[in-house]
Amino acid sequence: MFDNSALGRTDVAFVLPPPDSRPTGVRLSPPDPGEPEIVPAGRSGVRTRSVALAALIGLGGLGWFVPEAAPGCVAVFLFLLAVLYVPQRVDRRRQAVAASERADTTWPSRGVKAVVEALQQPSFIIDRQMLLRYRNPASLVGFGNMALGDALSLRFRSPEFLAAVEAVLRDNQPGRVTIEERRPVERVWQIEILPIPPYQGERPHFFLIRFSDRTAELRIERMRTDFVANASHELRTPLASLSGFIETLLGPAKDDPAAREKFLGIMREQATRMSRLIDDLLSLSRIEMKRHVPISTRVDLGAILRKVESQLAPLAEQLDVELALDLPDEPVAIPGDEDELMQVFSNLVENACKYGETGKRVEISLTRTVEAGGSFVDAAVRDFGPGIPAEHVPRLTERFYRVDPGRSRAKRGTGLGLSITRNILLRHRGRLLVESTIGKGSVFTARLPLPRSDSDTSEKPL
C-alpha cells in the first residue's frame, strides 16, 4: 500500500506472480513426430490462484473498512476474478484437449471399435507403423493367427496389398485392391483401406482395413464366361467338320461313291452331336427357369428307376455291363416331376455304364436316411470303374467340365449331363452326393426329401 497525495486518496497495489509463473506444460512423445501434445503441469496454476484468492479476500476487507478505496477495489476485484476464473477455464480446456489427443494417438476410440466390431466382413485397425491395433470377431475365422501388435506383413505377403496400404498411409486417401489367396483354400478378397479421421483435423493416426470375400461372385462370372466360350467351341467343332466334308463332297469326292458314303456317315454323326448339345443347352436353360416353380405332383421313385433300367438295358448289353437293381417292392412316393427325374437317373446310369466299364457292373439302390432337416431317400448309382481323382470331384457339376476331355468326347458326352442333374435335384429340394475312390469306383447319390407323413427316425432300406 502507498500514499498518492496527488490523487488525494490512498491506492492499494498488489504484486502478482510474474508471467513466467503461469501454468507450464510437459511435452509427451506422440506416435507421429511434429505433433506435440501439451499437458498442464498444474502446480504453478494452483499457486497463482491461491495468491489471487488471498488478495481478493484482503481487497474485500479493505473496501469495507476504507470507503474511499471502494472504486479501486471494484476494479481490482474484477481483475482478480478474471485471474481466478480464466486460467481455470483454460486449464480445464487444455486438459480436455490433451486427453482427447492422447486417446486419438494411442488407441482407437471406443466408438470406432464399436463400429468395426459390428461389421460383418473381417476388419482390422492398424497404425502408421502398420502394426495391428484392433480386429473384429469376423476376422477370427479366416485370420485367426494374427495377434495385436503383429506387423501386417507377417500375415499378408501380397506385394500388391502391402503397396496399397503404404500408399494410403502416405497419401491419407482411401484405397482399394483385389488379391487372390491359394492357401489354405482359394479365395479372392477385395480390400478397402480407409483412413480413420482424427478429432482435431490432423492427419489420421489409424486406418481401417476391410476384407470382402468376392470368391463366389467371381467364380459365377468365370463360369458364365467359360460357358459361352465352351458352348461356342462345342458347336464350332462339329460345324467345321460338316463344312469341310460338304466342300469335299462338292469337289474331289463328288463322283466317288465309297468316299461319299463314308463322309455322309461322319456328317450324320457330327450333326447328331450338335443336336444333342443343343438339346442339352435348351434343357439346362428350361430347368434353370423352372428352378423356383413348386412341384405339385407325386411320383414313384422305384418305378422311375425300373423304367430307366429298361431303357438303358440295350446300351448296357452293348457295353457288356450288368445292371443290378436293389429296390423295394412297395412304392416310394415323393413330390417330383417324372420327366425331370427320368433325365436325372438316365444321366447317372448312362455315365456309370460308359465310364465304369472296368468293373462291368452298375448297382442301383434306394435307401432311407435321416438328417436334422427330416427324412430323405437316397437313390444311389454305383460303378466299379477306375474312380475319379479327388481334385476333380467338386467341379463335376460345372457346365462343360470334363475329367478327361478326350475320353468324354469319345463317349459322345456333352459335358452338361451332371450340371443338368444338379439343377433338377435343386428344384426338387435335393442334392447330388459324389464319393469316389481311385481303383474302386464311384457312387453318385441323388438325395431327395420324403414327405413328412413318410418320415422315419431310423436309417434302413426301403
Secondary structure, DSSP 8 states (H G I E B T S, - for coil): -EEETTTTEEE-------GGGS--EEE---SSTT---EEE--HHHHHHHHHHHHHHHHHHHHHHH-GGGHHHHHHHHHHHHHHHHHHHHHHHHHHHHHHHHHHHHHS--HHHHHHHHH-SS-EEEEETT-BEEEE-TTHHHH-TT--TT-BGGGT---HHHHHHHHHHHHH-S-EEEEEEE-SSS-EEEEEEEEEE--SSSS--SEEEEEEEE-HHHHHHHHHHHHHHHHHHHHHHHHHHHHHHHHHHHHTTTTT-HHHHHHHHHHHHHHHHHHHHHHHHHHHHHHHHHTTTS----EEEHHHHHHHHHHHHHHHHHHTT-EEEEE--SS--EEE--HHHHHHHHHHHHHHHHHH-TTTTEEEEEEEEEEETTEEEEEEEEEE-SS---GGGGGGTTSTT--SSHHHHHHTT--S-HHHHHHHHHHHTT-EEEEEEETTTEEEEEEEEE--GGG--SS-EE-
